Amino acid sequence: MKIGFVGLGAMGQGMVGQLLQSGHAVKVWNRSPGPVEQAIEQGAEAAKSARAVAESCELMVSMLPDDHVIHKVLVESKALDALPKGGLHVNMATVSPGFARGMAALHRRLGSHYLAAPVLGRPDVAAAGKLNIVVAGVPEVRERATPVLETLGQKTWPVGDEPERANVVKIAANFMLATAIESMGEASALTRAYGIGADTFLEIVTNTLFAAPAYQGYGKMIREASYTPAGMKMTWGLKDIGLALQASQEERVPLPFAGVLRDSLLDALACGDGDKDWSAMAETTARRAKLDER
């Protein structure tokens, strides 16, 4: 299958690698040239623009940071206008529900198809082809995308026909991850104040009460203070919590803890931690408690 891929960030690079290894012909474009050169070395073909990608593929995948960038790269540039009639655009980024609805409507007007397919997993998981992919779109469109999605992930989770449903699932999942990180940071700060190291405390709870991948993975990062390179930058975490608050306001669903997470992330960014992994929220709690001064 001729596949176009727009957006070769930390996630996109691994995903393109998987597609190439599976024998797909992949044409790529990225806003910065470095990742494109790496993809070419793996066997991809470079395009001069996002529009050039769209006009030459059967299926286009995009993995761009947020609503604003996607709108600029794909909508303002008229890249989506270049999709062949009946062409398929699979958006694997985390976007707002309203943006997903707008994208679906735009594709209908242009005579193309839109599928929301945000992913659960970090860059190393993407590079291994082990992502979990949440999919929403009409059944025939989901079926067309299946060969690509099966290459990129270990399991696909369909959640309905309306694309925004997939994005709400991803936003809610990231809200839960942020909650887990914040709670581990706060709890380990409390134990540290009483002379019990975060390493000891988190080793106990992540092997007993919270023996789950999210707690174990992020718990290990907090224990080791291993926050770079970031799999999920603090700035991206703030974006996703903002999406959760936006979605909650739209449907009048109170998310009181989302406000706490937003403030913790803003605190971290104000202290210059925006490029660290969002597990570094644990440092924000320790800083507020002035643990290093005790």
N, C-alpha and C positions, 0 to 999 in steps of 0.2 A: 504494500500500500504506500502511495505517495503521501507523506505526512509533512506538514509544516509545523514549526515550533518557534514560538515567540516568547522570549524571556528565559535567559540562561543564568539565573541566579543559583544559589546554593542547591535549591531543589531541582531546578530545570536542568542543570548540568547532568545530574545523576539519571534523570528521567530520559534525556536524549541518549545517554549511553546505553540504557536498557533497550530502547527502540532500535538502535543501530546493531546491537548484539543479536537482536531477534530477526535481523534481515530486512528491516524496513528502510526505504529510501527517505531520508530526512533532510529537509531544507530549513535552515535556522537563521534567525536574526535576533540580535540583542542590542540594547542601547550602548553598551561598551564593547570594544572589540576583543578583549582578552578571552572571554569564555567561547566566543565564536571560533577563535583560532584553535582552542582545545578541542572543540567539537569537530572541526575539520580534520584534525589529526586522527580522530576516531572514525572518520568516514562520512561525516555530514557534508552537505553542500551549503555554502553561504549565500544569503540573499542580500541585496542592497538595501532593502526596506521591509517593513512589516507588510506593506501592500504587495511587494513582490513575492513574499511567502504565500499570502492568501490566494493570489491569482494562479498559483502553480500546483496546488495540492488538492487532494480528495478530502482530507480532513486536517484542520488546523487546531493545534493545541496552544493555549496561551497560559503562561505562568508568570504573571506580572504582580507587583507588590500590592496595589490597592485600586480602589475605584478611579481615583484621579489619573493615575498612570495608564490604566487600561483605556480610559476615555480618550486620553491624549494620543496614545500609541495606535489604537485600533479604530476609534470613532472619528476623532478630528482629522486624522490622516487619510480617512476614507479607505483604510485597509479592508474593512469589512465589506465595503461596496464591491471589492474586487473578487470576493468569493464567488465561485461558479454557482449558477442557479442550482439549488438543491444541495449546496455545499454544507459542510458541518463544522461548526466551531465548538470545541470542547474547552471550556474555561475551568481551569483547575485551581484558580486562586481563591482566597477568602475575600468575598465582597459582601456588601450590604444587601439585604433582601430587596430593597427598592431598586438598587442598581441591577440586580439579577432580573427583576421584572422588566426593567427598561431595556436590557440587552435582548431579552427574549422577544419583546415587541419589535425592536429594531430589526432583528433577523427575519421576523415574519414579513415586515415591510420590504425587505431586500430580497426575499425569496430564498433565504438560506435557513439553516437550522441551528439551534443553540442548545447546548447541554451543559449543565452545571455539574462539575465533578471535583469538588475540593477534596483534599487528601488528609489523612491522619498519619503522621510520621515525620521524622526529621530527615536531614539530608543523607545520612548514612543508610537509612531505611529506603529512601528513594533510589540510591545508587545500587542497592541490592535487589530492587524490584519487589520489595515486600510491603509496599504501602497498602493501607486500607483506603478505599475510595468510595466516598458518599456521592451517589448519583441521583439527579432528578431531571426529568425530561420525558417526553412522550415515548412510549415503549419502542416504536420503530427506530427512533433516534438513538435510544440507549443500545439497541441491538446492533446498529451500525458501528457504534463506538466500542463494542465489546472486545474485538481483537486487540485494540490498542490498550484498553484498560486492563485486560488480562496480562499484557506484557509488563505494564507499569506496577501492578499491585497483586497482592496475594488474595484479596477478596474485594468484591464490589458490593456495596450496600445501597440498593435502590430505595428511595423514600417518597416517590410520587412523581406526578407529571409536571408540577410547577417548579421551575428551576430554583426559586428562592428557598424551597424546603431544604435542599442540600446545604445551602449556605447557612441556614439557621442551625442545622445540626452541627456543622463545623464550628460556628461561633459559640454555640453552647458547650461544645467539647473543650474548646480553648479556654472558655470561662472556668470550666471545672479544673483544667490543668493549672491555671493561674491561682485558683483557690487552694489547690494542693500545695503549690510552691509557697504561697503566702503563709499557710498554716504551718508548714514545716519550718519556715524561717522564724515565725513568731514563737513556736513551741521550743525550737532549739535555742533561741535567745533566752527564753525563760530558764531552761536547764543550765545554760552557761552562767547565768547570774548566780546560780547556786553551786558552781564549781564542777558541773557535769558537762563534759565537752560535747559539742554538736556531733562529733564523730561517733561517740558512744551512744548517745540518745538516738540518732537516726539509724544506726545499725540495728538497735533493738526494735524500733517500731516498724522499720521496713522489712524486717524478717518475721514479724509476728502480726500485729493488728493491721498493718498496711503493706502486706506482702504482694504488691501489685506493680506492674511494669512502670507506671507513671511515678509512683512514690519511690520505687527502687532506683530508677534512672535519675530522676531529679535529686533524690536524696543523696546519691553518690556524688553528684556534681556539687551540692552544697557542702558535703563533708570534706571534699577535696579542694573546695574553692576553685573549681575548674570552670571558669566562665568564658574562656576564649579558646579557640574560635567559637563564635555563637552559632548554635543551630537555629535558635529562635531569638533574634535580637530584641532587646528591651523595647526599642521603638516599634517593632512589629507587634509586640504584646500589647502596648498601649493602643495601637490601632484596633486590635481585635476586641479589647475590652470596650473601647469606644463603640464598636459595632454592636456589641451586646447591649450596651446602654441605649443605643439608638433603636435597636429592634424591640427592646422592652418598652420603650416609650411609645412606639408605634402601636403596640397591642395592649398597652396598659398592664404590663406584667412587672410588678416590683422586683428589682434585683438589688437589694440594699448592699450586699457584699461587693457588687461590682464597683460601687463608689469607693470602697476601701481599696480595692485593687487599683483603680485609676489613680488614686492619690499616692499609693506606694510606687507605682510606675513613674508618675510625674516627679516624685521625690528623687528616684534613681536617675532620671534624665537630668534633673537640675544639678545633680552631683557629678555629671559627666559620664554616667554608666550606659548611655544609650546604645553603644555597640557591643556591650556584654550580653551574654545569654540571659534570658529573663529569669533564670534560676538565681541570678544575683540579687533578686528582690530580698533574699535572706540577708544580704549585707545591709540593706536599708533598715531592716528591723534592728540589727545589731548596732548600727550607727545611732539610731534614735535612742536606744537604751544606753548609749555611751559605754558599751561593754569593754572596749579597748582602753578606756580610761580608768577602769577599776583595778 
